[in-house]
Amino acid sequence: MADETAVIGGVDTHTDFHQAAVIDPIGRHLATQAFPTTPDGYHRLLGWLCSHGEVIAVGVEGTGAYGSELARYLQDNQITVIEVDRPDRRARRAGGKSDPIDAYAAATAVLTGRAGGIPKARDGIVEAIRTLRVVRRSAVKARTQIINQIRSLIITAPGEVREQLRTLPPAQLIKHLARSRPGTQTSEPACAVKIALRRLARRHQYLTAEINDADAELQTLMTEAAPELVALPGVGIETAAQLLITAGDNPERLASEASFAHLCAAAPVPASSGRTNRHRLNRGGDRRANHALHMIALVRMRYDQRTQAYVARRTAEGMSKKDILRCLKRFIAREVYKYLTYQHTPSKPLIPTA
């Protein structure tokens, strides 16, 4: 009977439809079918999976993108969801590429144990922080582009305009341009460049206000979500928010602090050969989380006396700056992990001793 058979599902996710597949416990392909990415489609997909037997688990590609809502729906219905990475290029070349093939590959990855990660829950305050930071990041990027455009226009502007503006500091320059009255003779290059500069300056002011609003909202959310994390030396709102986002709303999915270090690319990678015994920086993992750890390490190297003493000692031992940063990031990842998993400890920071 179907209800006595255990099956494993796999889903290849897309924008408008998801391709689902079912295999049995020994890997035989049973069926595959596409379903629309709508509430009714999710309901039909789950019913179709259950019609083949007892669903042990479902491997879903892109649980942080196209498959996020499907993963939430399956988890809400007591289905175990496993996050599946896209197969490497060598495997794709050997087995071909199509939606049913990818769906079967997702199910097979769960069966063989190649995939075993628990997806982020995306249903709490950390998801709210992530959403606000998306907008803030784009505003910061756009504001940087605007100030670069202003400087470029000033360099190529007519002499009387360039000489008047080139010595002004950025803040004063923006205020001056936003209040300026360039006139209406757009056919004249000097007038046209003044109009362009005023529009860019006002856009810069608008983005600055948007960034300030986002900072205030993030400050409130971070104070509620992880006040002790923000209080650590060298940890600011932005770096703490990124580390929270990397861990997700369900940080218990991280098996240990070592797994979090690997996720942040802060775990040492062996680079030994012959008589050389050393480790190198990890260039994989979540690069934004690694950047957050890097910024914390740089701040501590500049302002924290115990970190400065550690750097001086390791430098005297002949260790390079890259290796010192690697060690510092690994210790910071260990310290931060305790606050991400709500295992609160005294606020005294960890300082590497070896």
SERO-4910 file (N, C-alpha, C, O; in steps of 0.05 Angstrom, whole numbers):
BEGIN
 pado doro    nc1    nc2    nc3   cac1   cac2   cac3    cc1    cc2    cc3    oc1    oc2    oc3
  Met    A     17    -24      0      0      0      0     18     25      0     40     25     10
  Ala    A      6     47    -12     22     71    -14     29     83     13     50     93     17
  Asp    A      9     80     32     14     92     58     34     77     74     42     86     96
  Glu    A     43     54     65     63     38     79     90     42     67    110     31     77
  Thr    A     92     57     45    117     61     31    130     88     40    116    109     40
  Ala    A    155     87     46    170    112     53    181    123     27    193    109     11
  Val    A    179    149     23    189    162      0    204    188      7    201    198     30
  Ile    A    221    197    -11    236    222     -7    230    240    -31    231    231    -54
  Gly    A    225    265    -26    219    284    -47    242    302    -53    260    306    -37
  Gly    A    241    313    -77    261    332    -86    247    354   -102    229    347   -118
  Val    A    255    379    -99    242    400   -114    263    419   -126    281    428   -112
  Asp    A    260    423   -152    277    443   -166    259    468   -169    239    467   -183
  Thr    A    267    489   -156    250    513   -154    255    533   -176    278    536   -186
  His    A    234    547   -184    235    568   -205    216    591   -197    203    590   -176
  Thr    A    215    611   -214    198    634   -208    169    628   -209    153    634   -191
  Asp    A    161    614   -231    132    610   -236    122    582   -230     99    577   -226
  Phe    A    141    563   -228    133    535   -222    156    521   -208    179    529   -211
  His    A    149    500   -194    168    482   -181    165    455   -192    143    444   -195
  Gln    A    188    442   -199    188    415   -209    194    396   -186    215    398   -173
  Ala    A    175    378   -180    178    360   -157    183    332   -168    175    325   -190
  Ala    A    197    316   -152    203    288   -159    202    271   -133    205    282   -111
  Val    A    197    245   -137    195    227   -114    212    203   -120    212    192   -142
  Ile    A    227    194   -100    243    169   -103    237    152    -78    227    162    -58
  Asp    A    243    126    -80    239    108    -58    265    106    -42    285    117    -50
  Pro    A    265     91    -20    289     90     -2    313     77    -15    335     80     -4
  Ile    A    311     64    -38    334     53    -52    342     70    -77    358     61    -92
  Gly    A    329     93    -80    336    111   -101    322    108   -127    329    122   -147
  Arg    A    302     91   -129    288     88   -154    270    112   -160    256    122   -142
  His    A    270    122   -184    253    144   -192    224    135   -195    218    117   -210
  Leu    A    206    149   -180    178    141   -180    161    159   -198    146    150   -214
  Ala    A    164    185   -195    147    204   -210    158    232   -208    173    238   -190
  Thr    A    151    249   -227    158    277   -227    136    293   -239    123    284   -258
  Gln    A    132    317   -228    110    334   -238    116    363   -230    129    368   -210
  Ala    A    106    382   -246    109    410   -241     85    422   -228     62    414   -234
  Phe    A     89    441   -210     66    454   -196     71    485   -196     94    493   -194
  Pro    A     50    501   -198     54    530   -198     62    540   -170     57    527   -150
  Thr    A     75    563   -170     84    575   -145     62    592   -133     65    617   -131
  Thr    A     40    580   -126     17    593   -113      9    577    -89     17    554    -86
  Pro    A     -7    589    -71    -16    573    -48    -30    547    -56    -26    526    -43
  Asp    A    -46    548    -77    -59    523    -86    -38    504    -98    -41    480    -94
  Gly    A    -18    515   -111      3    498   -122     18    484   -100     25    460   -102
  Tyr    A     24    498    -78     39    485    -56     21    463    -43     32    442    -36
  His    A     -5    468    -41    -23    448    -30    -24    424    -47    -23    401    -37
  Arg    A    -25    427    -73    -26    405    -91      0    390    -91      0    365    -93
  Leu    A     23    404    -90     49    391    -89     52    373    -64     61    350    -66
  Leu    A     43    383    -41     45    367    -17     27    343    -19     34    321    -11
  Gly    A      2    346    -29    -16    324    -32     -5    303    -52     -8    279    -47
  Trp    A      8    312    -73     20    294    -92     42    278    -80     45    254    -84
  Leu    A     59    291    -64     81    277    -50     70    256    -32     79    233    -32
  Cys    A     50    263    -16     39    245      4     24    222     -9     20    200      3
  Ser    A     15    225    -34      0    204    -48     18    180    -55      8    159    -61
  His    A     45    185    -54     63    163    -61     72    148    -36     86    127    -39
  Gly    A     66    158    -13     74    144     12     80    163     34     74    187     32
  Glu    A     92    154     55    100    170     77    126    186     70    146    174     64
  Val    A    123    212     71    146    229     62    166    232     86    159    243    107
  Ile    A    190    221     81    210    222    102    222    251    103    225    262    124
  Ala    A    229    261     80    241    288     78    238    298     50    234    282     31
  Val    A    241    324     46    240    336     19    264    354     16    269    372     32
  Gly    A    280    348     -4    303    365    -11    294    388    -29    282    383    -50
  Val    A    300    413    -21    290    436    -37    315    453    -44    330    461    -27
  Glu    A    317    459    -70    338    478    -79    328    506    -74    305    512    -78
  Gly    A    347    523    -66    340    552    -64    321    558    -42    302    573    -47
  Thr    A    325    548    -18    306    554      4    308    583     13    291    593     27
  Gly    A    330    597      4    332    625     11    323    643    -12    326    668     -9
  Ala    A    313    632    -34    305    648    -57    278    638    -67    258    642    -54
  Tyr    A    278    625    -90    253    616   -102    238    596    -85    213    595    -86
  Gly    A    252    580    -69    239    560    -54    232    568    -25    225    550     -9
  Ser    A    235    593    -18    231    601     10    203    596     20    199    585     41
  Glu    A    183    605      4    155    601     13    147    572     13    132    563     31
  Leu    A    156    556     -6    150    528     -6    162    514     18    149    497     31
  Ala    A    187    522     25    199    510     49    183    516     74    180    499     91
  Arg    A    174    541     76    157    549     99    132    533    100    123    524    121
  Tyr    A    119    529     76     94    515     75     98    486     83     82    475     99
  Leu    A    118    473     74    123    445     80    129    442    110    120    423    123
  Gln    A    146    460    121    152    458    149    128    463    167    124    450    187
  Asp    A    110    481    158     85    486    173     67    461    173     50    458    191
  Asn    A     71    444    153     55    419    152     71    395    161     65    372    153
  Gln    A     91    400    179    106    378    192    122    361    173    125    337    178
  Ile    A    131    373    151    148    358    133    177    368    137    183    392    138
  Thr    A    196    349    139    224    356    143    235    366    116    234    352     96
  Val    A    246    390    117    257    402     93    287    403     95    298    412    116
  Ile    A    301    394     75    330    394     73    339    413     52    329    412     29
  Glu    A    358    431     58    368    450     39    388    436     21    407    423     30
  Val    A    384    438     -6    401    424    -25    415    445    -42    403    463    -53
  Asp    A    442    442    -43    458    459    -61    456    450    -90    451    426    -95
  Arg    A    460    468   -108    460    461   -136    484    442   -142    505    447   -132
  Pro    A    480    421   -157    502    402   -164    525    417   -177    520    437   -191
  Asp    A    549    407   -173    572    420   -186    571    416   -216    556    398   -226
  Arg    A    587    431   -230    586    430   -260    594    403   -271    584    395   -292
  Arg    A    613    390   -258    622    364   -268    599    344   -267    595    329   -286
  Ala    A    583    344   -245    561    326   -242    539    333   -263    526    315   -274
  Arg    A    535    359   -268    515    367   -288    523    358   -316    506    349   -331
  Arg    A    549    361   -322    558    352   -349    555    322   -352    548    313   -374
  Ala    A    559    307   -331    558    278   -333    529    268   -334    523    249   -349
  Gly    A    510    281   -320    483    272   -318    463    287   -335    439    279   -336
  Gly    A    472    309   -347    453    325   -363    439    346   -345    443    347   -321
  Lys    A    422    362   -358    409    384   -344    381    387   -354    376    392   -378
  Ser    A    362    384   -336    333    390   -341    320    393   -314    332    385   -294
  Asp    A    296    403   -314    282    407   -288    276    380   -275    281    378   -250
  Pro    A    266    360   -288    262    334   -275    288    322   -265    288    310   -243
  Ile    A    309    324   -281    335    313   -272    344    327   -246    354    314   -227
  Asp    A    341    354   -245    349    369   -221    332    362   -197    342    360   -175
  Ala    A    306    357   -202    289    350   -180    296    322   -169    298    319   -144
  Tyr    A    301    303   -186    310    277   -177    337    279   -163    342    265   -143
  Ala    A    355    296   -173    381    300   -160    378    311   -132    393    303   -114
  Ala    A    359    329   -128    354    340   -101    345    318    -82    354    316    -59
  Ala    A    327    301    -91    318    279    -74    340    259    -69    343    249    -46
  Thr    A    357    253    -89    379    234    -85    400    245    -66    412    230    -51
  Ala    A    404    272    -67    423    284    -48    415    280    -19    431    277     -2
  Val    A    389    281    -14    378    276     13    382    247     20    391    241     43
  Leu    A    376    229      1    379    200      7    407    192     13    412    177     32
  Thr    A    426    202     -2    454    195      1    468    209     24    490    202     31
  Gly    A    455    230     34    468    246     55    485    268     45    498    282     62
  Arg    A    487    272     19    503    294      9    491    321     18    506    340     22
  Ala    A    465    322     20    452    346     31    440    340     58    426    319     61
  Gly    A    445    357     77    434    352    104    429    377    119    423    376    143
  Gly    A    432    400    106    429    426    120    400    433    125    382    428    108
  Ile    A    395    444    148    368    454    155    366    482    145    383    499    152
  Pro    A    345    489    130    342    516    119    336    536    141    326    529    163
  Lys    A    342    561    136    335    583    155    305    585    157    290    581    137
  Ala    A    295    591    181    266    592    186    254    617    172    232    615    160
  Arg    A    268    640    172    258    664    159    230    672    169    213    680    153
  Asp    A    225    669    195    198    676    206    200    692    231    181    693    247
  Gly    A    223    705    236    225    720    261    238    747    257    238    758    235
  Ile    A    249    758    279    260    785    278    285    787    261    290    808    249
  Val    A    300    765    258    324    766    241    316    769    212    330    783    197
  Glu    A    294    758    204    285    762    176    277    791    172    281    802    150
  Ala    A    265    803    192    258    832    190    283    849    187    284    868    172
  Ile    A    304    842    203    330    856    201    342    853    173    352    872    161
  Arg    A    341    828    162    352    823    136    337    840    114    350    852     97
  Thr    A    311    842    116    296    856     96    303    886     97    306    898     76
  Leu    A    305    898    121    312    926    123    340    932    113    345    953    101
  Arg    A    358    913    118    386    917    109    389    916     79    407    928     67
  Val    A    371    901     66    372    900     36    368    928     25    382    937      7
  Val    A    347    942     36    342    969     27    364    989     35    372   1006     19
  Arg    A    374    986     59    396   1003     68    421   1000     51    433   1020     43
  Arg    A    428    975     44    452    971     28    449    984      0    468    996     -9
  Ser    A    426    981    -12    422    993    -38    423   1023    -37    433   1036    -55
  Ala    A    412   1035    -15    413   1064    -12    442   1074     -8    449   1094    -19
  Val    A    458   1059      8    486   1067     12    501   1065    -15    517   1083    -21
  Lys    A    496   1044    -30    510   1041    -55    502   1063    -74    519   1075    -88
  Ala    A    476   1070    -75    467   1091    -93    479   1118    -84    486   1135   -101
  Arg    A    480   1123    -58    491   1149    -49    521   1151    -56    530   1173    -63
  Thr    A    535   1129    -54    563   1130    -62    567   1136    -91    584   1151    -99
  Gln    A    549   1124   -108    550   1130   -136    544   1159   -142    556   1172   -160
  Ile    A    526   1171   -127    518   1199   -131    542   1217   -124    547   1236   -140
  Ile    A    555   1213   -102    577   1231    -95    600   1228   -115    614   1247   -121
  Asn    A    604   1204   -126    624   1200   -147    616   1215   -173    633   1227   -186
  Gln    A    590   1215   -179    580   1229   -203    583   1259   -199    590   1274   -217
  Ile    A    578   1269   -175    581   1298   -169    610   1306   -173    616   1326   -186
  Arg    A    629   1291   -162    657   1298   -165    666   1297   -194    681   1313   -203
  Ser    A    655   1277   -209    662   1275   -237    652   1299   -253    666   1309   -270
  Leu    A    627   1307   -247    616   1330   -261    631   1356   -254    635   1373   -271
  Ile    A    640   1358   -229    655   1382   -221    682   1383   -236    691   1405   -244
  Ile    A    695   1360   -239    721   1359   -253    718   1369   -282    735   1383   -292
  Thr    A    696   1361   -295    692   1368   -324    676   1393   -328    670   1400   -351
  Ala    A    667   1406   -306    650   1430   -309    667   1453   -319    691   1453   -317
  Pro    A    653   1474   -330    668   1498   -337    683   1510   -314    676   1506   -291
  Gly    A    704   1525   -320    722   1535   -300    710   1550   -277    717   1545   -254
  Glu    A    690   1568   -283    679   1584   -261    663   1566   -242    661   1573   -218
  Val    A    651   1545   -252    637   1527   -234    656   1509   -219    653   1505   -194
  Arg    A    676   1498   -232    695   1480   -220    711   1494   -197    713   1483   -175
  Glu    A    720   1518   -202    736   1532   -182    720   1539   -157    730   1541   -135
  Gln    A    694   1543   -161    677   1550   -138    671   1526   -120    666   1530    -96
  Leu    A    671   1502   -131    662   1479   -117    684   1459   -109    680   1444    -90
  Arg    A    706   1459   -122    726   1438   -118    738   1436    -91    747   1415    -82
  Thr    A    738   1459    -76    751   1459    -49    732   1454    -26    740   1452     -3
  Leu    A    706   1451    -32    686   1448    -11    687   1419      0    689   1400    -16
  Pro    A    686   1415     26    684   1388     37    657   1375     30    638   1389     24
  Pro    A    655   1348     31    631   1335     20    605   1345     32    586   1351     18
  Ala    A    603   1347     59    578   1355     72    570   1383     63    547   1388     57
  Gln    A    589   1401     64    583   1429     56    577   1430     26    560   1447     18
  Leu    A    590   1414     10    585   1414    -19    556   1406    -25    543   1418    -42
  Ile    A    547   1385    -11    519   1376    -16    499   1397     -8    480   1402    -23
  Lys    A    503   1410     15    484   1431     24    485   1454      4    464   1465     -3
  His    A    509   1462     -4    511   1485    -23    497   1479    -49    482   1496    -59
  Leu    A    501   1455    -60    489   1448    -86    459   1445    -83    444   1454   -101
  Ala    A    449   1434    -61    420   1430    -58    406   1457    -56    383   1459    -64
  Arg    A    419   1477    -45    406   1504    -41    411   1522    -65    400   1544    -66
  Ser    A    427   1514    -84    434   1531   -106    411   1537   -125    391   1522   -126
  Arg    A    413   1559   -140    393   1567   -160    407   1570   -187    417   1592   -193
  Pro    A    408   1548   -202    425   1549   -227    413   1564   -250    428   1570   -269
  Gly    A    387   1570   -249    375   1584   -272    361   1564   -290    357   1541   -283
  Thr    A    352   1574   -313    336   1557   -331    348   1555   -359    335   1542   -376
  Gln    A    371   1566   -364    384   1565   -390    398   1538   -394    423   1536   -393
  Thr    A    383   1517   -399    394   1490   -401    412   1487   -426    427   1468   -428
  Ser    A    410   1505   -445    427   1503   -469    456   1512   -463    474   1506   -479
  Glu    A    460   1525   -441    487   1534   -433    500   1512   -416    488   1503   -396
  Pro    A    524   1503   -422    537   1482   -407    540   1488   -377    536   1470   -360
  Ala    A    547   1513   -370    550   1520   -342    524   1518   -327    523   1508   -304
  Cys    A    502   1526   -339    476   1524   -326    467   1495   -324    456   1487   -304
  Ala    A    471   1480   -345    463   1452   -346    477   1436   -324    465   1419   -311
  Val    A    503   1441   -321    518   1426   -301    509   1434   -273    509   1417   -255
  Lys    A    502   1459   -269    491   1467   -242    465   1454   -236    460   1446   -213
  Ile    A    447   1452   -257    422   1438   -253    426   1409   -246    414   1398   -227
  Ala    A    444   1396   -260    450   1367   -255    461   1364   -227    454   1345   -213
  Leu    A    479   1382   -219    491   1379   -192    471   1384   -170    471   1370   -150
  Arg    A    452   1402   -174    432   1407   -154    414   1382   -151    407   1374   -129
  Arg    A    406   1370   -174    389   1347   -173    403   1324   -159    391   1309   -143
  Leu    A    429   1320   -165    444   1298   -152    447   1304   -122    445   1285   -106
  Ala    A    451   1328   -114    454   1335    -86    428   1330    -71    429   1319    -49
  Arg    A    406   1337    -83    380   1332    -69    374   1303    -68    362   1293    -48
  Arg    A    382   1288    -88    379   1259    -87    396   1247    -65    388   1229    -51
  His    A    420   1258    -62    439   1250    -40    426   1255    -13    427   1238      4
  Gln    A    413   1278     -9    400   1284     16    377   1265     22    373   1256     44
  Tyr    A    362   1259      1    339   1240      5    349   1213     13    338   1200     31
  Leu    A    370   1203      0    381   1177      7    393   1177     35    391   1157     50
  Thr    A    405   1199     43    416   1201     70    394   1199     91    397   1186    111
  Ala    A    372   1212     86    349   1210    104    338   1182    105    331   1172    126
  Glu    A    337   1169     82    328   1141     81    347   1122     97    337   1105    111
  Ile    A    373   1127     94    392   1111    109    390   1116    139    391   1097    155
  Asn    A    386   1141    147    383   1147    175    358   1134    187    358   1124    210
  Asp    A    336   1134    172    312   1120    181    317   1090    184    308   1078    204
  Ala    A    331   1078    165    337   1050    167    355   1044    191    351   1023    204
  Asp    A    374   1061    196    392   1058    219    377   1058    245    382   1042    263
  Ala    A    358   1077    247    342   1078    272    325   1053    276    323   1043    298
  Glu    A    313   1043    254    297   1019    256    314    995    263    307    978    279
  Leu    A    338    993    251    356    971    256    367    972    285    370    952    298
  Gln    A    371    996    295    380   1000    322    360    989    342    367    975    361
  Thr    A    334    994    337    313    984    354    311    954    353    309    941    373
  Leu    A    312    943    329    310    914    325    334    899    337    331    879    350
  Met    A    358    910    333    382    897    344    383    898    374    392    879    387
  Thr    A    373    920    386    372    922    415    353    901    426    358    890    448
  Glu    A    332    895    412    313    874    420    323    846    415    319    828    431
  Ala    A    337    842    392    344    815    384    370    806    397    371    783    406
  Ala    A    390    823    400    416    814    410    431    837    423    452    845    413
  Pro    A    421    847    446    435    869    459    463    863    469    481    880    468
  Glu    A    467    838    478    494    830    488    514    827    465    537    832    469
  Leu    A    504    819    442    522    817    419    532    845    410    555    848    405
  Val    A    514    864    409    521    891    401    540    904    422    556    921    415
  Ala    A    538    895    447    555    906    468    584    896    467    601    907    482
  Leu    A    589    876    452    617    865    450    636    885    438    628    901    421
  Pro    A    661    886    447    680    904    436    684    901    406    687    878    396
  Gly    A    682    923    391    687    922    362    663    914    346    664    914    322
  Val    A    641    907    359    617    898    345    597    921    343    588    932    364
  Gly    A    590    929    319    570    950    315    544    939    305    540    915    303
  Ile    A    525    957    300    499    949    291    501    933    264    488    913    261
  Glu    A    516    944    245    518    931    219    531    904    220    521    884    209
  Thr    A    553    901    234    567    875    236    551    855    251    549    832    244
  Ala    A    538    864    273    521    846    289    497    837    273    490    813    274
  Ala    A    485    855    257    462    848    241    470    827    220    455    808    216
  Gln    A    493    830    208    502    811    187    506    783    200    499    763    188
  Leu    A    518    782    223    523    757    236    497    743    244    495    719    242
  Leu    A    478    759    253    451    748    259    438    737    234    426    715    235
  Ile    A    440    751    212    428    742    187    441    716    178    427    698    168
  Thr    A    467    714    181    481    690    173    471    666    189    468    644    178
  Ala    A    467    670    215    458    648    232    428    642    227    420    619    229
  Gly    A    412    663    222    384    659    217    367    660    242    377    663    264
  Asp    A    341    657    238    322    658    260    323    632    276    313    631    299
  Asn    A    335    611    265    338    585    279    367    577    280    375    558    267
  Pro    A    383    591    296    412    585    297    418    558    309    441    549    307
  Glu    A    398    544    321    403    517    331    409    498    308    418    476    313
  Arg    A    404    506    283    410    489    260    440    486    257    450    467    245
  Leu    A    456    505    269    485    503    269    494    483    290    488    488    314
  Ala    A    507    462    283    513    440    301    533    449    323    531    439    345
  Ser    A    551    467    316    572    474    335    583    501    327    577    512    305
  Glu    A    600    512    344    613    537    337    633    533    314    638    552    299
  Ala    A    643    508    311    661    503    289    645    504    262    656    514    242
  Ser    A    620    495    262    604    497    238    598    526    231    597    533    207
  Phe    A    594    543    251    590    571    246    615    584    235    613    601    217
  Ala    A    638    576    245    663    586    235    667    578    205    676    594    189
  His    A    660    554    199    661    545    171    642    561    154    648    569    131
  Leu    A    618    566    164    598    582    149    608    610    144    602    621    123
  Cys    A    623    621    163    634    648    160    661    649    146    674    670    144
  Ala    A    670    625    137    697    623    124    719    632    143    739    643    134
  Ala    A    715    627    169    735    635    189    750    610    199    769    613    215
  Ala    A    743    586    191    757    562    200    783    560    184    783    564    160
  Pro    A    804    552    197    830    550    182    830    527    162    818    506    166
  Val    A    843    533    139    845    513    118    874    504    117    892    520    114
  Pro    A    879    477    120    907    468    119    921    475     93    909    472     71
  Ala    A    945    484     94    961    491     70    990    482     74   1008    497     68
  Ser    A    993    458     85   1019    448     91   1030    432     68   1015    420     52
  Ser    A   1056    431     66   1070    415     46   1099    410     54   1113    429     61
  Gly    A   1107    385     54   1134    379     61   1140    387     90   1127    377    108
  Arg    A   1160    403     93   1168    412    120   1152    436    129   1155    445    152
  Thr    A   1135    447    112   1119    471    119   1093    462    131   1078    446    119
  Asn    A   1087    472    155   1062    465    169   1048    491    175   1055    506    193
  Arg    A   1027    497    160   1014    523    163    985    520    154    976    500    144
  His    A    969    542    159    942    544    150    939    570    135    955    588    138
  Arg    A    918    571    118    914    595    103    885    605    107    869    592    120
  Leu    A    880    629     96    853    640     98    833    624     81    840    613     60
  Asn    A    809    622     91    788    608     77    774    627     59    764    648     68
  Arg    A    772    621     33    761    639     13    732    631      5    722    640    -15
  Gly    A    720    613     20    693    604     14    674    616     35    678    637     46
  Gly    A    652    602     39    632    610     60    617    635     53    617    645     30
  Asp    A    604    646     73    589    671     70    608    694     72    619    701     93
  Arg    A    613    707     49    633    728     48    625    753     64    642    767     74
  Arg    A    599    759     65    590    782     81    594    777    111    602    795    125
  Ala    A    590    752    120    596    746    148    625    747    153    634    757    174
  Asn    A    641    737    134    670    739    137    680    768    138    698    775    153
  His    A    667    785    122    674    814    123    667    826    150    682    843    160
  Ala    A    644    818    161    637    828    187    657    820    208    665    837    224
  Leu    A    666    795    208    687    786    227    713    802    222    727    809    241
  His    A    719    807    197    743    821    190    742    850    201    762    859    212
  Met    A    719    863    198    717    890    209    719    891    239    732    909    250
  Ile    A    707    871    253    710    870    282    739    866    290    748    879    309
  Ala    A    753    849    275    781    844    281    798    870    277    815    876    294
  Leu    A    792    884    256    807    909    251    802    930    273    821    943    281
  Val    A    777    932    281    771    952    303    785    944    329    796    961    342
  Arg    A    785    919    335    798    910    360    828    914    358    841    921    378
  Met    A    840    909    334    868    913    331    876    942    335    899    948    343
  Arg    A    857    960    331    864    988    333    857    999    361    871   1017    370
  Tyr    A    836    989    374    827   1001    399    828    983    423    828    993    446
  Asp    A    829    957    420    829    939    443    857    932    451    873    922    435
  Gln    A    865    938    476    892    935    485    901    906    485    923    899    478
  Arg    A    883    888    494    891    860    496    895    848    468    913    832    463
  Thr    A    878    857    449    882    848    421    908    859    410    923    845    395
  Gln    A    915    883    416    940    895    407    964    880    419    984    876    405
  Ala    A    962    872    444    983    856    456    986    829    443   1008    820    438
  Tyr    A    964    817    436    964    791    422    978    794    394    994    778    387
  Val    A    970    815    380    982    820    353   1012    824    355   1027    814    339
  Ala    A   1020    840    375   1049    845    379   1064    819    385   1086    815    374
  Arg    A   1052    803    402   1066    777    409   1068    759    385   1089    747    380
  Arg    A   1046    756    370   1047    738    347   1065    749    325   1078    733    310
  Thr    A   1066    776    322   1084    787    302   1113    782    309   1129    776    292
  Ala    A   1119    784    336   1147    778    345   1154    749    340   1177    742    337
  Glu    A   1134    731    340   1139    703    334   1142    697    305   1148    674    297
  Gly    A   1139    717    288   1143    714    259   1117    708    244   1119    701    220
  Met    A   1094    711    256   1069    706    241   1062    730    224   1065    753    233
  Ser    A   1052    725    200   1044    746    182   1018    759    190   1003    748    207
  Lys    A   1012    783    179    987    796    186    963    781    178    943    780    192
  Lys    A    964    768    154    942    751    145    936    728    164    913    723    170
  Asp    A    957    716    174    953    693    192    942    703    219    926    690    232
  Ile    A    951    727    228    941    738    253    911    744    250    895    739    268
  Leu    A    904    756    228    875    762    223    859    737    222    836    736    232
  Arg    A    870    716    210    856    690    209    850    680    237    828    671    243
  Cys    A    871    681    254    867    672    282    847    689    297    830    678    311
  Leu    A    849    715    293    830    733    307    801    728    298    783    727    315
  Lys    A    797    724    272    770    719    263    759    693    273    735    690    279
  Arg    A    777    673    276    767    648    287    759    650    316    739    639    324
  Phe    A    774    666    332    767    670    360    741    687    362    725    682    379
  Ile    A    739    707    345    715    723    345    690    707    338    669    710    350
  Ala    A    693    689    318    670    671    311    662    654    334    638    650    339
  Arg    A    681    644    349    675    628    373    660    644    394    642    634    407
  Glu    A    669    669    398    656    686    418    628    693    410    609    692    426
  Val    A    625    701    384    599    710    374    579    688    375    555    693    380
  Tyr    A    587    664    369    569    641    367    553    638    393    529    630    391
  Lys    A    565    643    416    551    639    441    527    658    443    507    651    456
  Tyr    A    529    682    432    508    701    433    487    696    411    463    703    415
  Leu    A    495    685    389    477    679    367    458    657    375    435    656    367
  Thr    A    467    638    391    451    615    399    439    619    427    429    601    439
  Tyr    A    439    645    436    426    652    461    437    638    485    424    636    506
  Gln    A    462    629    483    476    618    507    492    641    519    516    642    517
  His    A    478    658    533    491    683    542    511    677    564    507    661    582
  Thr    A    534    690    561    556    688    580    564    716    588    554    735    577
  Pro    A    581    719    608    590    746    616    602    761    592    612    748    573
  Ser    A    599    787    592    606    803    569    636    806    565    644    820    546
  Lys    A    653    794    581    682    796    577    689    782    551    683    759    548
  Pro    A    703    796    533    709    784    507    731    763    509    748    764    527
  Leu    A    730    744    491    751    725    489    776    737    476    773    750    455
  Ile    A    799    732    486    823    741    474    841    717    469    846    701    487
  Pro    A    850    713    444    866    689    438    891    688    455    904    708    460
  Thr    A    897    664    464    920    661    481    942    643    469    962    638    481
  Ala    A    936    634    445    956    617    432    957    622    402    972    610    388
***
